[in-house]
């Protein structure tokens, strides 16, 4: 945010919460399956691949468009 006054808290709609919780569960399963091979660098991120590395914008562009 550029300034403190531009900071906003928005409600999380149930559909988005459901998708995020499903992704959290999936990432937990992948972390357990890959054990030490799973990257611990991005544990607080949502958009990671099967082994815990960040999914880059270029990957999304290449795969989706």
C-alpha positions, 0 to 999 in steps of 0.5 A, spaced: 500 500 500 502 506 498 499 509 504 496 507 511 489 510 509 489 506 502 489 499 507 483 495 506 480 489 510 475 485 505 471 480 507 472 473 504 467 470 501 465 463 502 467 460 495 474 463 496 475 460 503 473 453 500 478 453 495 483 456 499 482 451 504 482 445 499 489 448 496 492 448 503 490 441 504 493 439 498 499 442 499 499 439 506 499 432 502 504 434 497 509 436 503 508 429 507 509 426 500 515 429 498 518 430 505 525 433 505 524 434 497 519 439 499 521 446 499 520 450 505 522 457 503 515 458 501 510 455 506 506 462 507 505 462 499 498 460 496 501 459 489 506 453 489 507 447 485 507 440 487 514 441 491 513 447 494 516 452 489 513 458 487 509 458 481 511 464 476 507 469 472 510 466 466 508 459 468 501 461 468 501 465 462 505 460 458 500 454 461 493 458 460 494 462 454 
